[in-house]
């Protein structure tokens, strides 16, 4: 079953986020997943939204997500995101 890594971000350092995007992109080689949404200007329709950036990554299953997220390469890259934004993230199961 597919899983989705959903990140809601308030970017506080554009240069730092650019460095994260570059570093994180390099960690995707050979990964059983793909980005499906990367939007820096989401529009809030209901309720109060946190920041203006939304990222949704789709993975084949939780094992594929964990293989990527827990990898030393991504754990090094994610520190750049933590420093450049106030983020909230969840892992959600797809339908089916």
HELIX and SHEET records of a PDB file:
HELIX    1   1 UNK A   14  UNK A   26  1                                  13    
HELIX    2   2 UNK A   62  UNK A   69  1                                   8    
HELIX    3   3 UNK A   72  UNK A   84  1                                  13    
SHEET    1   A 4 UNK A  33  UNK A  39  0                                        
SHEET    2   A 4 UNK A  53  UNK A  59 -1                                        
SHEET    3   A 4 UNK A   3  UNK A  11 -1                                        
SHEET    4   A 4 UNK A  85  UNK A  93 -1                                        
END                                                                             
